[in-house]
Amino acid sequence: MRGIRVVSTLLLLWLFTVQAYAQCQQKSLRVAVIPKKGMDVLLHEYRPLLDQLSLKLSMPVEIVASSSYESVVDAIVSGGVDIAWLGPASYILAHGRDPRIEPFASLTIDGGYFTPPGHHYQALLLVRASEFDSLEALRGKTVALSDPVSTSGSLIPNAEFARLTGLPLARFFGSVSYSGSHDKSLDALLGKRIDAVFVASVRADAYLREGRMQQDSLRVLWRSEPIYYDPYVFSGSLCDELKRAIGSVMLGDRAVLGDFLKSQGASGLAPVSHAEYAPLQQLMQGR
């Protein structure tokens, strides 16, 4: 009898889920992520998460290739994707275009050489340790930002670092360019194609974990104030039933997402709301 009751309960839950999604009229799920790494790497790293969502939601889940932060913002605002992983600044931009866009989860970051454990990271100004030992030594040199909509790779340096020096980046440095991603910036710095880079501390830690540089290869000449880590957000057009189901997968048993979390240098996912990013919104509005 107990086995029959369990089967009956599972059947009822399945029927409820089917009915809920039918009301949503949702037959598949599309996800976009900001291109902090190469898209082939991101596709590989996100596969365990996509597979788990597909299994639990009983629908196909695919990742949509994105070439820039702006393209991910456009996709989530237009409803072209249902979930997006955005930087804090790109979330604020998307929310400004559609206030229904809702942050619901953020990675809990493992501690590293450059980043403390928890929910915050920083923008770093990095140089080769053998060449520069002060900010003054960088005056007139070349620097790379990552993407115009990147929080740590553009927005924060243009605001906080410029306030520190009293000069816009283009006047303090001899040349300012955009590489397209944090990884491309780090590769250019390590390859001696640029003198300095502004990047996210978590990407510098990832390079150490992956053996792509040594701890003493680069020197930090400046750190920003702590920044709350990147949010996963729902499209404004996604129905509430499906939001709850997605949240239960991503914020539930972290063991089933172990491979995905390991690839992100994270120990779990924590719930977030707009409140965590409100200070950044105030900074962006004051620009």
C-alpha positions as CSV (number, residue, x, y, z in Angstrom):
1,M,0.0,0.0,0.0
2,R,2.8,2.4,0.8
3,G,4.4,1.8,-2.6
4,I,1.0,2.6,-4.2
5,R,0.7,5.8,-2.2
6,V,4.2,6.9,-3.3
7,V,3.5,6.2,-6.9
8,S,0.1,8.0,-6.7
9,T,1.8,11.1,-5.1
10,L,4.5,11.2,-7.8
11,L,1.8,10.9,-10.5
12,L,-0.1,13.8,-9.0
13,L,3.0,15.9,-8.8
14,W,3.8,15.1,-12.4
15,L,0.3,16.0,-13.5
16,F,0.5,19.2,-11.6
17,T,3.8,20.1,-13.3
18,V,2.4,19.3,-16.7
19,Q,-0.7,21.4,-16.1
20,A,1.4,24.3,-14.7
21,Y,3.7,24.3,-17.8
22,A,0.6,24.0,-20.1
23,Q,-0.7,27.1,-18.6
24,C,2.7,28.7,-19.2
25,Q,2.5,27.5,-22.8
26,Q,6.3,26.9,-22.5
27,K,7.7,24.0,-24.5
28,S,11.4,24.7,-24.2
29,L,13.9,26.9,-22.3
30,R,16.6,29.2,-23.8
31,V,19.6,30.4,-21.7
32,A,22.2,33.1,-22.5
33,V,25.4,33.8,-20.6
34,I,27.8,36.8,-20.9
35,P,30.9,35.7,-22.7
36,K,33.5,36.0,-20.0
37,K,35.2,33.0,-21.6
38,G,35.1,31.5,-25.0
39,M,31.7,30.2,-26.0
40,D,33.0,26.7,-26.6
41,V,34.2,26.6,-23.0
42,L,31.0,28.0,-21.6
43,L,28.9,25.4,-23.6
44,H,31.0,22.7,-22.0
45,E,30.8,24.1,-18.5
46,Y,27.1,24.8,-18.6
47,R,26.1,21.3,-20.0
48,P,25.5,19.8,-16.5
49,L,23.2,22.6,-15.5
50,L,21.3,22.5,-18.8
51,D,20.9,18.7,-18.5
52,Q,19.6,19.0,-14.9
53,L,17.1,21.7,-15.8
54,S,15.9,19.7,-18.8
55,L,15.5,16.5,-16.7
56,K,13.6,18.3,-13.9
57,L,11.5,20.5,-16.1
58,S,10.8,17.8,-18.7
59,M,11.6,20.1,-21.6
60,P,14.5,20.9,-23.9
61,V,16.9,23.4,-22.5
62,E,19.5,25.0,-24.8
63,I,22.2,27.7,-24.4
64,V,22.2,30.5,-27.0
65,A,25.6,31.6,-28.2
66,S,26.3,35.3,-27.5
67,S,29.1,37.5,-28.8
68,S,29.0,40.3,-26.3
69,Y,27.4,41.5,-23.0
70,E,25.1,43.7,-25.0
71,S,23.8,40.8,-27.1
72,V,22.8,39.0,-23.9
73,V,21.1,42.1,-22.6
74,D,19.2,42.4,-25.9
75,A,18.2,38.7,-25.8
76,I,16.7,38.9,-22.2
77,V,14.9,42.2,-22.8
78,S,13.4,41.0,-26.1
79,G,12.3,37.7,-24.6
80,G,14.6,35.8,-27.0
81,V,15.9,33.9,-24.0
82,D,14.2,32.9,-20.8
83,I,17.2,33.0,-18.4
84,A,20.4,35.0,-18.6
85,W,23.6,35.2,-16.6
86,L,24.5,38.8,-16.6
87,G,27.1,41.0,-15.0
88,P,25.8,43.4,-12.3
89,A,26.0,46.4,-14.7
90,S,24.5,44.6,-17.6
91,Y,21.6,43.5,-15.3
92,I,21.0,47.1,-14.3
93,L,20.9,48.1,-18.0
94,A,18.5,45.2,-18.8
95,H,16.3,46.1,-15.8
96,G,16.2,49.7,-16.9
97,R,14.8,48.6,-20.3
98,D,12.3,46.1,-18.8
99,P,11.7,46.4,-15.0
100,R,10.0,42.9,-15.0
101,I,13.4,41.3,-15.4
102,E,14.1,39.6,-12.1
103,P,17.4,38.4,-10.5
104,F,16.9,35.2,-8.6
105,A,20.3,33.5,-8.0
106,S,24.0,34.2,-7.8
107,L,27.0,31.9,-7.4
108,T,28.7,31.6,-4.0
109,I,32.4,32.1,-5.0
110,D,35.2,29.9,-3.6
111,G,38.0,31.9,-2.1
112,G,41.1,32.5,-4.2
113,Y,44.4,34.4,-4.2
114,F,42.6,37.5,-5.6
115,T,39.0,37.0,-4.3
116,P,37.7,36.3,-0.8
117,P,35.1,33.6,-0.5
118,G,31.4,34.6,-0.5
119,H,29.2,36.8,-2.8
120,H,31.6,39.6,-3.8
121,Y,34.4,40.1,-6.2
122,Q,36.4,43.2,-7.3
123,A,37.7,44.9,-10.4
124,L,41.5,44.7,-10.5
125,L,44.1,46.7,-12.3
126,L,46.8,44.1,-13.2
127,V,50.3,44.5,-14.6
128,R,53.2,42.2,-15.2
129,A,55.0,42.0,-11.8
130,S,58.5,42.3,-13.4
131,E,57.7,45.6,-15.2
132,F,55.5,48.0,-13.1
133,D,55.4,48.6,-9.4
134,S,53.3,51.8,-9.1
135,L,50.4,53.6,-10.6
136,E,52.6,56.5,-11.6
137,A,54.8,54.1,-13.7
138,L,51.7,53.3,-15.7
139,R,50.9,56.9,-16.7
140,G,50.9,57.1,-20.5
141,K,51.0,53.3,-21.0
142,T,48.5,51.0,-22.7
143,V,45.5,49.4,-20.9
144,A,42.8,47.0,-21.9
145,L,39.2,46.9,-20.7
146,S,37.0,43.9,-21.4
147,D,33.6,44.9,-22.7
148,P,31.8,48.3,-22.6
149,V,29.0,46.8,-20.5
150,S,31.3,44.8,-18.2
151,T,31.0,45.9,-14.5
152,S,34.6,45.2,-13.5
153,G,36.1,45.4,-16.9
154,S,34.7,48.8,-17.8
155,L,32.1,50.5,-15.7
156,I,33.8,50.5,-12.3
157,P,37.3,51.4,-13.7
158,N,35.8,54.3,-15.6
159,A,34.1,55.5,-12.4
160,E,36.2,54.5,-9.4
161,F,39.7,54.5,-10.9
162,A,39.1,57.7,-12.7
163,R,37.9,59.3,-9.5
164,L,41.1,58.1,-7.8
165,T,43.4,59.6,-10.4
166,G,41.3,62.7,-11.1
167,L,41.5,61.9,-14.8
168,P,39.4,60.0,-17.3
169,L,41.1,56.7,-18.3
170,A,41.9,58.0,-21.8
171,R,43.9,60.9,-20.3
172,F,45.7,58.9,-17.6
173,F,46.7,56.1,-20.0
174,G,48.3,56.5,-23.4
175,S,45.9,54.1,-25.1
176,V,42.6,52.5,-23.9
177,S,41.2,49.5,-25.9
178,Y,38.5,46.8,-25.4
179,S,39.6,43.2,-25.8
180,G,36.1,41.6,-25.8
181,S,36.4,39.5,-22.6
182,H,38.4,39.2,-19.4
183,D,40.2,36.2,-20.7
184,K,41.4,38.0,-23.8
185,S,42.6,40.8,-21.6
186,L,44.6,38.5,-19.4
187,D,46.0,36.7,-22.4
188,A,47.1,40.0,-23.9
189,L,48.8,41.0,-20.7
190,L,50.6,37.7,-20.2
191,G,51.6,37.8,-23.9
192,K,53.1,41.2,-23.4
193,R,50.7,42.8,-26.0
194,I,49.4,45.3,-23.5
195,D,50.8,47.0,-20.4
196,A,47.9,46.7,-18.0
197,V,44.3,45.3,-17.8
198,F,41.2,45.9,-15.8
199,V,39.6,42.5,-15.1
200,A,37.4,40.7,-12.6
201,S,39.3,39.2,-9.6
202,V,37.5,35.9,-10.2
203,R,38.9,35.5,-13.7
204,A,42.4,36.1,-12.4
205,D,41.8,33.3,-9.8
206,A,40.5,31.0,-12.5
207,Y,43.8,31.5,-14.4
208,L,45.7,30.5,-11.3
209,R,43.5,27.4,-10.8
210,E,43.9,26.3,-14.4
211,G,47.7,26.8,-14.3
212,R,47.6,29.5,-17.0
213,M,49.8,31.8,-14.9
214,Q,51.8,31.7,-11.7
215,Q,50.9,33.6,-8.5
216,D,53.8,35.9,-8.9
217,S,53.3,36.6,-12.6
218,L,51.1,39.6,-12.2
219,R,50.8,42.5,-9.7
220,V,47.7,44.2,-8.4
221,L,48.1,48.0,-8.6
222,W,44.5,48.8,-7.7
223,R,41.3,47.2,-6.4
224,S,37.8,48.4,-6.6
225,E,35.2,48.4,-3.8
226,P,33.5,44.9,-3.4
227,I,30.9,44.2,-6.1
228,Y,28.0,41.7,-5.6
229,Y,28.5,38.8,-7.9
230,D,26.8,38.2,-11.3
231,P,23.0,37.4,-11.2
232,Y,21.0,34.8,-13.0
233,V,17.8,36.6,-14.1
234,F,14.4,35.7,-15.5
235,S,12.9,37.2,-18.6
236,G,10.0,39.5,-17.9
237,S,7.7,37.2,-20.0
238,L,8.5,34.0,-18.1
239,C,5.5,32.6,-16.1
240,D,5.5,32.3,-12.4
241,E,5.1,28.5,-12.3
242,L,8.1,28.0,-14.4
243,K,10.2,30.5,-12.4
244,R,9.4,28.6,-9.2
245,A,10.4,25.3,-10.9
246,I,13.7,26.7,-12.2
247,G,14.5,28.2,-8.8
248,S,13.9,24.9,-7.1
249,V,16.5,23.2,-9.4
250,M,19.1,25.9,-9.2
251,L,18.7,26.7,-5.5
252,G,18.0,23.2,-4.4
253,D,20.4,20.2,-3.9
254,R,23.8,21.6,-4.8
255,A,25.2,18.0,-5.1
256,V,23.4,17.5,-8.4
257,L,25.1,20.6,-9.8
258,G,28.5,19.6,-8.5
259,D,30.3,19.5,-11.9
260,F,28.8,22.8,-12.9
261,L,29.7,24.6,-9.7
262,K,33.2,23.2,-9.8
263,S,33.7,24.6,-13.3
264,Q,32.6,28.0,-12.0
265,G,34.9,28.0,-8.9
266,A,31.8,28.1,-6.7
267,S,30.4,26.2,-3.8
268,G,26.7,26.9,-4.5
269,L,24.0,29.2,-5.6
270,A,22.2,31.7,-3.3
271,P,19.0,33.6,-3.8
272,V,19.2,37.3,-4.7
273,S,16.9,40.1,-5.5
274,H,17.2,43.6,-7.0
275,A,18.3,44.9,-3.6
276,E,21.8,43.4,-3.9
277,Y,22.4,45.5,-7.0
278,A,20.7,48.8,-6.0
279,P,24.0,50.5,-5.0
280,L,25.4,49.8,-8.4
281,Q,22.2,51.2,-10.0
282,Q,22.8,54.5,-8.0
283,L,26.4,54.6,-9.3
284,M,25.3,54.2,-12.9
285,Q,22.5,56.7,-12.6
286,G,25.0,59.2,-11.2
287,R,27.4,58.9,-14.2
